[in-house]
Amino acid sequence: MIKKLQRHGNSQALVLDKAILEALGIDLDTPLQITISGSSLVVSPVHTGLGRERVAELISELRPKYKKMLENLAE
């Protein structure tokens, strides 16, 4: 795929198609690591874990199942 930079205010931007974003599993909230390798620009998603919302969701799913065990551990 060949892309061109687009003017974005006083900067230039590389617009990524939805299919590329989906293939990489990234969205507007995904932090990206940008590095230069020789004459290539490498853009990689930074994997920062599950995120607060997903952790809270998993805890709420597991809490009923392990409620008694967690109460025993808390004593």
N, CA, C and O atoms as a GROMACS GRO file, in nm:
protein
  300
    1MET      N    1   0.084  -0.117   0.000
    1MET     CA    2   0.000   0.000   0.000
    1MET      C    3   0.090   0.124   0.000
    1MET      O    4   0.185   0.132   0.078
    2ILE      N    5   0.061   0.216  -0.083
    2ILE     CA    6   0.136   0.342  -0.090
    2ILE      C    7   0.045   0.454  -0.040
    2ILE      O    8  -0.069   0.468  -0.086
    3LYS      N    9   0.096   0.532   0.054
    3LYS     CA   10   0.019   0.644   0.112
    3LYS      C   11   0.100   0.771   0.097
    3LYS      O   12   0.222   0.766   0.082
    4LYS      N   13   0.033   0.884   0.101
    4LYS     CA   14   0.099   1.014   0.101
    4LYS      C   15   0.060   1.087   0.230
    4LYS      O   16  -0.047   1.065   0.286
    5LEU      N   17   0.150   1.174   0.276
    5LEU     CA   18   0.119   1.256   0.392
    5LEU      C   19   0.012   1.358   0.354
    5LEU      O   20   0.005   1.402   0.239
    6GLN      N   21  -0.070   1.394   0.452
    6GLN     CA   22  -0.173   1.496   0.431
    6GLN      C   23  -0.147   1.612   0.527
    6GLN      O   24  -0.103   1.591   0.640
    7ARG      N   25  -0.175   1.731   0.482
    7ARG     CA   26  -0.156   1.848   0.566
    7ARG      C   27  -0.260   1.846   0.677
    7ARG      O   28  -0.378   1.820   0.653
    8HIS      N   29  -0.214   1.873   0.800
    8HIS     CA   30  -0.301   1.875   0.918
    8HIS      C   31  -0.258   1.994   1.003
    8HIS      O   32  -0.172   1.981   1.090
    9GLY      N   33  -0.320   2.109   0.979
    9GLY     CA   34  -0.276   2.232   1.046
    9GLY      C   35  -0.136   2.267   1.000
    9GLY      O   36  -0.111   2.277   0.880
   10ASN      N   37  -0.045   2.287   1.096
   10ASN     CA   38   0.095   2.319   1.062
   10ASN      C   39   0.180   2.193   1.050
   10ASN      O   40   0.302   2.202   1.032
   11SER      N   41   0.118   2.077   1.061
   11SER     CA   42   0.190   1.950   1.056
   11SER      C   43   0.147   1.870   0.935
   11SER      O   44   0.067   1.916   0.853
   12GLN      N   45   0.201   1.750   0.925
   12GLN     CA   46   0.159   1.657   0.821
   12GLN      C   47   0.120   1.527   0.890
   12GLN      O   48   0.179   1.491   0.992
   13ALA      N   49   0.022   1.458   0.836
   13ALA     CA   50  -0.029   1.337   0.900
   13ALA      C   51  -0.036   1.222   0.800
   13ALA      O   52  -0.057   1.243   0.680
   14LEU      N   53  -0.017   1.103   0.851
   14LEU     CA   54  -0.034   0.982   0.773
   14LEU      C   55  -0.166   0.921   0.818
   14LEU      O   56  -0.179   0.879   0.933
   15VAL      N   57  -0.263   0.916   0.730
   15VAL     CA   58  -0.396   0.865   0.764
   15VAL      C   59  -0.398   0.713   0.742
   15VAL      O   60  -0.364   0.664   0.635
   16LEU      N   61  -0.438   0.641   0.847
   16LEU     CA   62  -0.443   0.495   0.840
   16LEU      C   63  -0.588   0.450   0.818
   16LEU      O   64  -0.679   0.494   0.888
   17ASP      N   65  -0.608   0.362   0.723
   17ASP     CA   66  -0.741   0.312   0.693
   17ASP      C   67  -0.794   0.225   0.807
   17ASP      O   68  -0.718   0.167   0.883
   18LYS      N   69  -0.926   0.218   0.816
   18LYS     CA   70  -0.991   0.139   0.921
   18LYS      C   71  -0.945  -0.006   0.919
   18LYS      O   72  -0.927  -0.066   1.026
   19ALA      N   73  -0.926  -0.064   0.803
   19ALA     CA   74  -0.883  -0.204   0.792
   19ALA      C   75  -0.745  -0.225   0.855
   19ALA      O   76  -0.721  -0.328   0.919
   20ILE      N   77  -0.656  -0.129   0.838
   20ILE     CA   78  -0.523  -0.140   0.898
   20ILE      C   79  -0.533  -0.132   1.049
   20ILE      O   80  -0.471  -0.210   1.120
   21LEU      N   81  -0.613  -0.037   1.098
   21LEU     CA   82  -0.630  -0.022   1.243
   21LEU      C   83  -0.688  -0.150   1.304
   21LEU      O   84  -0.642  -0.195   1.409
   22GLU      N   85  -0.788  -0.206   1.239
   22GLU     CA   86  -0.849  -0.329   1.290
   22GLU      C   87  -0.752  -0.446   1.287
   22GLU      O   88  -0.749  -0.526   1.380
   23ALA      N   89  -0.673  -0.456   1.182
   23ALA     CA   90  -0.576  -0.565   1.171
   23ALA      C   91  -0.471  -0.557   1.282
   23ALA      O   92  -0.422  -0.660   1.330
   24LEU      N   93  -0.436  -0.435   1.323
   24LEU     CA   94  -0.337  -0.416   1.429
   24LEU      C   95  -0.401  -0.415   1.568
   24LEU      O   96  -0.331  -0.421   1.669
   25GLY      N   97  -0.533  -0.406   1.573
   25GLY     CA   98  -0.602  -0.401   1.702
   25GLY      C   99  -0.580  -0.269   1.774
   25GLY      O  100  -0.569  -0.267   1.897
   26ILE      N  101  -0.574  -0.160   1.700
   26ILE     CA  102  -0.554  -0.029   1.762
   26ILE      C  103  -0.670   0.064   1.731
   26ILE      O  104  -0.742   0.046   1.633
   27ASP      N  105  -0.687   0.165   1.817
   27ASP     CA  106  -0.788   0.267   1.795
   27ASP      C  107  -0.732   0.401   1.841
   27ASP      O  108  -0.612   0.413   1.865
   28LEU      N  109  -0.818   0.502   1.854
   28LEU     CA  110  -0.771   0.635   1.890
   28LEU      C  111  -0.706   0.640   2.028
   28LEU      O  112  -0.623   0.728   2.054
   29ASP      N  113  -0.742   0.547   2.117
   29ASP     CA  114  -0.688   0.548   2.254
   29ASP      C  115  -0.562   0.465   2.270
   29ASP      O  116  -0.503   0.465   2.378
   30THR      N  117  -0.518   0.394   2.166
   30THR     CA  118  -0.401   0.308   2.175
   30THR      C  119  -0.273   0.390   2.168
   30THR      O  120  -0.251   0.463   2.071
   31PRO      N  121  -0.187   0.380   2.271
   31PRO     CA  122  -0.058   0.449   2.260
   31PRO      C  123   0.029   0.380   2.156
   31PRO      O  124   0.028   0.257   2.145
   32LEU      N  125   0.103   0.458   2.080
   32LEU     CA  126   0.185   0.405   1.972
   32LEU      C  127   0.332   0.439   1.996
   32LEU      O  128   0.366   0.550   2.036
   33GLN      N  129   0.418   0.342   1.971
   33GLN     CA  130   0.563   0.362   1.977
   33GLN      C  131   0.611   0.386   1.835
   33GLN      O  132   0.585   0.306   1.745
   34ILE      N  133   0.681   0.497   1.815
   34ILE     CA  134   0.731   0.531   1.681
   34ILE      C  135   0.883   0.528   1.686
   34ILE      O  136   0.946   0.598   1.767
   35THR      N  137   0.942   0.447   1.600
   35THR     CA  138   1.088   0.436   1.594
   35THR      C  139   1.134   0.446   1.449
   35THR      O  140   1.056   0.427   1.356
   36ILE      N  141   1.262   0.476   1.434
   36ILE     CA  142   1.322   0.483   1.302
   36ILE      C  143   1.422   0.368   1.292
   36ILE      O  144   1.509   0.353   1.378
   37SER      N  145   1.409   0.289   1.187
   37SER     CA  146   1.499   0.177   1.163
   37SER      C  147   1.558   0.197   1.024
   37SER      O  148   1.493   0.170   0.923
   38GLY      N  149   1.683   0.244   1.019
   38GLY     CA  150   1.742   0.275   0.889
   38GLY      C  151   1.667   0.391   0.827
   38GLY      O  152   1.663   0.500   0.883
   39SER      N  153   1.607   0.367   0.712
   39SER     CA  154   1.527   0.472   0.647
   39SER      C  155   1.378   0.441   0.656
   39SER      O  156   1.298   0.492   0.577
   40SER      N  157   1.340   0.356   0.753
   40SER     CA  158   1.199   0.319   0.770
   40SER      C  159   1.144   0.373   0.901
   40SER      O  160   1.213   0.381   1.002
   41LEU      N  161   1.019   0.411   0.896
   41LEU     CA  162   0.945   0.454   1.014
   41LEU      C  163   0.863   0.335   1.061
   41LEU      O  164   0.785   0.278   0.984
   42VAL      N  165   0.880   0.295   1.188
   42VAL     CA  166   0.810   0.179   1.242
   42VAL      C  167   0.713   0.228   1.348
   42VAL      O  168   0.754   0.293   1.445
   43VAL      N  169   0.584   0.197   1.330
   43VAL     CA  170   0.480   0.236   1.425
   43VAL      C  171   0.422   0.108   1.485
   43VAL      O  172   0.371   0.023   1.412
   44SER      N  173   0.430   0.095   1.618
   44SER     CA  174   0.384  -0.026   1.685
   44SER      C  175   0.295   0.010   1.802
   44SER      O  176   0.323   0.108   1.873
   45PRO      N  177   0.188  -0.066   1.825
   45PRO     CA  178   0.106  -0.040   1.943
   45PRO      C  179   0.183  -0.074   2.070
   45PRO      O  180   0.258  -0.172   2.074
   46VAL      N  181   0.165   0.006   2.172
   46VAL     CA  182   0.225  -0.020   2.302
   46VAL      C  183   0.122  -0.096   2.384
   46VAL      O  184   0.012  -0.046   2.408
   47HIS      N  185   0.156  -0.215   2.425
   47HIS     CA  186   0.063  -0.297   2.502
   47HIS      C  187   0.078  -0.261   2.649
   47HIS      O  188   0.180  -0.290   2.712
   48THR      N  189  -0.025  -0.198   2.704
   48THR     CA  190  -0.019  -0.148   2.841
   48THR      C  191  -0.105  -0.229   2.936
   48THR      O  192  -0.135  -0.183   3.046
   49GLY      N  193  -0.144  -0.348   2.898
   49GLY     CA  194  -0.227  -0.430   2.985
   49GLY      C  195  -0.373  -0.426   2.944
   49GLY      O  196  -0.406  -0.386   2.832
   50LEU      N  197  -0.458  -0.467   3.034
   50LEU     CA  198  -0.600  -0.480   3.003
   50LEU      C  199  -0.676  -0.348   3.009
   50LEU      O  200  -0.777  -0.333   2.940
   51GLY      N  201  -0.631  -0.255   3.089
   51GLY     CA  202  -0.706  -0.131   3.108
   51GLY      C  203  -0.798  -0.144   3.227
   51GLY      O  204  -0.843  -0.253   3.263
   52ARG      N  205  -0.826  -0.030   3.289
   52ARG     CA  206  -0.907  -0.027   3.411
   52ARG      C  207  -1.045  -0.088   3.394
   52ARG      O  208  -1.091  -0.166   3.477
   53GLU      N  209  -1.110  -0.053   3.285
   53GLU     CA  210  -1.247  -0.101   3.263
   53GLU      C  211  -1.253  -0.253   3.254
   53GLU      O  212  -1.340  -0.317   3.312
   54ARG      N  213  -1.160  -0.310   3.180
   54ARG     CA  214  -1.158  -0.457   3.162
   54ARG      C  215  -1.124  -0.527   3.293
   54ARG      O  216  -1.182  -0.632   3.323
   55VAL      N  217  -1.031  -0.472   3.371
   55VAL     CA  218  -0.997  -0.531   3.501
   55VAL      C  219  -1.119  -0.528   3.592
   55VAL      O  220  -1.149  -0.627   3.658
   56ALA      N  221  -1.190  -0.415   3.598
   56ALA     CA  222  -1.310  -0.404   3.681
   56ALA      C  223  -1.416  -0.504   3.636
   56ALA      O  224  -1.484  -0.564   3.719
   57GLU      N  225  -1.431  -0.520   3.506
   57GLU     CA  226  -1.527  -0.616   3.451
   57GLU      C  227  -1.492  -0.759   3.493
   57GLU      O  228  -1.580  -0.835   3.534
   58LEU      N  229  -1.365  -0.794   3.482
   58LEU     CA  230  -1.322  -0.929   3.520
   58LEU      C  231  -1.340  -0.954   3.669
   58LEU      O  232  -1.380  -1.063   3.710
   59ILE      N  233  -1.309  -0.854   3.751
   59ILE     CA  234  -1.327  -0.869   3.896
   59ILE      C  235  -1.474  -0.892   3.929
   59ILE      O  236  -1.506  -0.979   4.010
   60SER      N  237  -1.563  -0.816   3.866
   60SER     CA  238  -1.706  -0.833   3.894
   60SER      C  239  -1.757  -0.969   3.848
   60SER      O  240  -1.853  -1.021   3.904
   61GLU      N  241  -1.694  -1.027   3.746
   61GLU     CA  242  -1.732  -1.161   3.701
   61GLU      C  243  -1.681  -1.269   3.798
   61GLU      O  244  -1.750  -1.368   3.822
   62LEU      N  245  -1.561  -1.249   3.852
   62LEU     CA  246  -1.498  -1.350   3.938
   62LEU      C  247  -1.543  -1.342   4.083
   62LEU      O  248  -1.543  -1.443   4.153
   63ARG      N  249  -1.581  -1.225   4.130
   63ARG     CA  250  -1.615  -1.206   4.270
   63ARG      C  251  -1.724  -1.301   4.319
   63ARG      O  252  -1.707  -1.363   4.424
   64PRO      N  253  -1.836  -1.316   4.247
   64PRO     CA  254  -1.939  -1.410   4.298
   64PRO      C  255  -1.889  -1.554   4.308
   64PRO      O  256  -1.924  -1.626   4.401
   65LYS      N  257  -1.809  -1.595   4.214
   65LYS     CA  258  -1.761  -1.733   4.211
   65LYS      C  259  -1.665  -1.761   4.327
   65LYS      O  260  -1.668  -1.870   4.383
   66TYR      N  261  -1.582  -1.664   4.363
   66TYR     CA  262  -1.479  -1.684   4.464
   66TYR      C  263  -1.506  -1.605   4.592
   66TYR      O  264  -1.415  -1.580   4.671
   67LYS      N  265  -1.632  -1.564   4.612
   67LYS     CA  266  -1.667  -1.480   4.726
   67LYS      C  267  -1.623  -1.542   4.859
   67LYS      O  268  -1.556  -1.476   4.938
   68LYS      N  269  -1.658  -1.666   4.885
   68LYS     CA  270  -1.628  -1.732   5.012
   68LYS      C  271  -1.476  -1.741   5.032
   68LYS      O  272  -1.426  -1.712   5.140
   69MET      N  273  -1.404  -1.780   4.930
   69MET     CA  274  -1.258  -1.792   4.940
   69MET      C  275  -1.196  -1.657   4.972
   69MET      O  276  -1.106  -1.649   5.056
   70LEU      N  277  -1.242  -1.550   4.906
   70LEU     CA  278  -1.189  -1.417   4.929
   70LEU      C  279  -1.219  -1.369   5.071
   70LEU      O  280  -1.136  -1.303   5.134
   71GLU      N  281  -1.338  -1.403   5.121
   71GLU     CA  282  -1.372  -1.367   5.260
   71GLU      C  283  -1.280  -1.438   5.358
   71GLU      O  284  -1.236  -1.379   5.456
   72ASN      N  285  -1.249  -1.565   5.331
   72ASN     CA  286  -1.159  -1.641   5.418
   72ASN      C  287  -1.019  -1.582   5.414
   72ASN      O  288  -0.952  -1.575   5.518
   73LEU      N  289  -0.973  -1.540   5.299
   73LEU     CA  290  -0.840  -1.479   5.287
   73LEU      C  291  -0.834  -1.345   5.360
   73LEU      O  292  -0.729  -1.308   5.413
   74ALA      N  293  -0.944  -1.273   5.362
   74ALA     CA  294  -0.946  -1.142   5.425
   74ALA      C  295  -0.940  -1.151   5.577
   74ALA      O  296  -0.903  -1.055   5.644
   75GLU      N  297  -0.976  -1.266   5.633
   75GLU     CA  298  -0.974  -1.282   5.780
   75GLU      C  299  -0.837  -1.298   5.836
   75GLU      O  300  -0.822  -1.312   5.957
   0.00000   0.00000   0.00000
